[in-house]
Each structure stands twice: as C-alpha cells, then as structure tokens.
Amino acid sequence: MTTDLITRRTLLAASGAVVATGASGLLIPARASGLEPTRSMRGGSNNYRKGAPIVERIGGGGFWMSGTVRRAGDGAPLAGQRIQIWAHTTEGHERDPHSHGATLTDANGVFRLEMPQIVPAFGQPHGHLAYDSGEFETVFLRPIMSSSKDTSLEAHFVLQPA
C-alpha cells in the first residue's frame, strides 16, 4: 500500500503552479507561440507614397479599413504603430496624394480609418496598406474585397523586428 504525503514543499509547488496558470489558464492571456510574420503581398507597394500624413479620415468617408498589428513570435498587440492606407475610390485614384492617409494602432494593436468607397481598379476592388515605420520590417498588403459593394475591408499585420 502506498501512502501519499503532502509535504509543505509539494503544497507550495502546486500552489505556485495554480497561481502562475490561473487554475485553468484563464487569468493569464494566451499568446500565440511561434506566430509567423506577414509577408508583403505582390502589388502591395504600387503607388506607395512615403510619409503620407496621419489623418482623421481620407476624403468624405463611408468605407472602413481596419485590422490589427501584432508582433511575430508571441502575437503581442503593438500599440502606436503607423499604418498607411490608400486605394482607388469614388473620390480618386490610388496614385493621387489625397487618396493616401495614415493612422496609428490603439493600445490593443487595432487600427481603423474611414475613407471613400473602394471601387475596382484593374478589375478588382482592393485596398493597399503599409507598415513602414522602421522599428519592424516593412510590409505591404493588397487585400481584395469579396464584392465591390462591401463597405469595409480588414487586413492584419504580424511584424518581425527590423
């Protein structure tokens, strides 16, 4: 017959494990392990204008571009990161300076910028986004909308330190 003894050492070790993991792991936020960085998309840098200003809104608005910015590896949200956005819209071409603007991520790594409705260019309704601040590697995205009637588009960045 085996007798299990609860010693002070095993009790402290078990208590420490519960505190560290929050019993079920719910008290400590989960982080993605080994999250791969986002690769630049082909055509993403077309008509890019370095240094586009941070703006409240591009043009008259009506369409929302949004997404998240996280760090590669652990998936931690990245606050204060500059994301530039531009597109072919009802108010101008993607090469026009007034069709470009930038915004910053919030404390949760979320960005959101209102702009005019995106319309098809080269047969596809799409937006352009860039992370180009220098702390992390530059990434250009060119997400395509499922329909030209969509009024929003999301894009997500996972950044690798430069």
Buried (B, 14 or more C-beta within 10 A) or exposed (E): EEEEEEEEEEEEEEEEEEEEEEEEEEEEEEEBEEBEBBEBBEBBBBBBBEEBEEBEEBBEBBBBBBBBBBBBBEBBBBEEBBBBBBBBBEBBBBEBEBBBBBBBBBEEBEBBBBBBBBBEBEEEBBBBBBBBBEEBBBBBBBBEBEEEEEEEBEBBBBBBEE
